[in-house]
Amino acid sequence: MPTFRVETPPVPYDVLVQRGVLRRAAQYVPPAAGKVFVVSTDDVWRHQCARLEQALAALPHEVLFLPAGEDHKRLGPVERLAEEMVRLGGDRSSVVVAFGGGIVTDVAGFLAAIFMRGIPVVQIPTTLLAQVDASIGGKTGVNLGIGKNLIGSFHQPLAVLADPSVLDTLPDREFRAGLSEILKAGVIRSEPLFRFLAEQSAAVLAREPEAVDRIIAESVEIKAQVVSADEREAGLRRILNFGHTFGHALEAETGYTRFLHGEAVAFGMRAASYLAQMTGHLSVEDTVDILEAIKLYGPIPPLTGIAPERLLARLASDKKTVQGKVHFVLPQRIGEVQVASGIGDELVLAAVRAALA
């Protein structure tokens, strides 16, 4: 299976999408590295530890645990992990291995970015969402109560090792949530990927290896291309936020406990698609196709009790809001999007109401 190069300064790195690559994890730790610190969660370690333990057997390493759940993606756990690293002999020669889903990749990457003013990290994502999105591109960070990922740093990994075989134990809800990020990749950059997802949902949802490997590889290729062209989100990389502006508002409004990130993104893509149609960016036909594809890979958990006006207010706290202007990624057609701002609150509120309906 393929390897994709992410060209970022000062050193480019590879994203490997290969079944069995987990067993070769030690090859991606620098020879002169000191102690390796694996950051994981109890559930991931319970299901997947054997192969990684075997891979790292010859290296001095410790395993640190982050409590599962978006509500633990905060500064407190980062401080606790850093203190554990110091107590266990961590220093500037240490390496962090992030072994888990999107929360682990974000938190462990941030830990590596700030420990001793920065040490290397190897990303080993174990969820579909993390394999195609969170582990690639160097975005690391934690949440504030008022909004998502408002504290963080860009910290590119040494390598990303995406082993599709680890998804075999992934709960169905987590798998479907990850598919939302792959749908996003199709809408923003690849109509063929989108059409494959729309037409081959049975094979994808049955986790047939050929279908799963294909959609992971195509999504990773898209992310690698975009990040290589725009590491710091000055231009092109903003298209990766399709669905995220509305989705982050939903997560914050519900205290990060009601929706998985991919489910919130699915809601956000619905809202952005309605907004794109209302503002004349997107045809009715493409809007219907996007909404139907989102439905294929749902369901989004019940949206009852969520006030549209509260979500509208939350948008102002999104990290992509600049000088009071909320920026939305809106499809123009399947495979192409644009960033738009200055859209009136009445239209935005109407799109939120349509997505909540």
Secondary structure, DSSP 8 states (H G I E B T S, - for coil): --EEEE--SS--EEEEE-TTGGGGGGGGS-TT---EEEEE-HHHHHHHHHHHHHHTTTS-EEEEE--SSGGG-SHHHHHHHHHHHHHTT--TT-EEEEEESHHHHHHHHHHHHHGGG---EEEEE-SHHIIIIITSS-EEEEEETTEEEEEEEE---SEEEE-GGGGGGS-HHHHHHHHHHHHHHHHHH-HHHHHHHHH-HHHHHTT-HHHHHHHHHHHHHHHHHHHHH-TTSSSGGGGGGTTHHHHHHHHHHTTTSSS-HHHHHHHHHHHHHHHHHHTTSS-HHHHHHHHHHHHHT------TT--HHHHHHHGGGSTT-BTTB--EEEEEETTEEEEE----HHHHHHHHHHHH-
